[in-house]
Amino acid sequence: MTSPKPLRASVWAPQVNFMLKIISWFSSKSRPGKAVDAGLNLLDTAIGFGLVSVAAVAAVFGKFLLGGLLAALALGVFVRLKRRTKS
């Protein structure tokens, strides 16, 4: 009797690979862009070998987006309050 195979990261790998290729295409024009491209290639390799799960990458990316949105909202509130006290 064989045990069922667990879900692997390969289910989400095509979506992550597409996302990594799009990001690297946009950022590979300058020196910092090339560093980002190299980092994304390392991340892609780590996902391919199974060292990093796709769920962890998605969680980090989601937290990064959420943190950016909250920082932008806080900055907007700060600017609005600062402008209101000057008038």
Secondary structure, DSSP 8 states (H G I E B T S, - for coil): --------GGGTHHHHHHHHHHHHHHHTTSHHHHHHHHHHHHHHHHHHHTSS-HHHHHHHHHHHHHHHHHHHHHHHHHHHHHHHHH-
